[in-house]
Amino acid sequence: MLNILWRNMKWRYQNPLTVIFTILQPLIWLLLYSTVAGQALNGMGYGNYMAFVLPGIMILVTFSACGSGGFINFIMKSNGSFYRILIAPLSRYSIVFGQILESVILSMIEASILFLIGIFFSVTVASGFAGILLMIPLIFLTAFSMSGLSYALSLLLPNMMIYETIMNAVVLPVFFLSSALFPVDNLSGVLKTVILLNPFTHVINMLRELIFNQDVNLTGVFGVILLLSLLGTVCFFFAVHRLKMLTVQ
């Protein structure tokens, strides 16, 4: 597992543009969208719109970072290193976990950068140090789930172009049909139901609650952690299954 992790981290170090591109779009969203839309929502009780939108943008950057992990897999297939890993005496669980963990680490780094930028723009965490600590497993498990799904899709789909199309078809609706950019309290009907069925809506809401509320809702936090743990487990074993299928073939 550690060898796979180290190998992917070396590839990132040798290709820093992949890191820059995965954080660039969420950073633009954070700075520009919070400026443009903030004025419209300030009158709705959100004095610091950047604080409101920051949780959603942190989730977006995890989507971007984890999605790029699938591209690494296609590059490994093209240069033959992926197939050398397949015939190596390594557990399939270790291979998948090593691949996923690299994307998770990148996600955590980039989410931390966005968080520090938010602090620079006067975002404060009302729940204090305890709230910040509780944000870590929420971001980690979100990244683990998305990374597992991304890796599984990279094993399932035939080429990078189709992979990018499918990932955009997954990520964009999941992001926009959530509470990432706007409050959903006043919504109703089918749209609100869809948004509430989105598991990442609850992650974003919990991160936002930790930023705005002094009192920590431990029951809510652990409920979201349990939800993400179940989702991450499903995605992980889906990826292992796909890798084993390739081994059999």
Beta strands, then each sheet from edge to edge (+ up, - down):
end
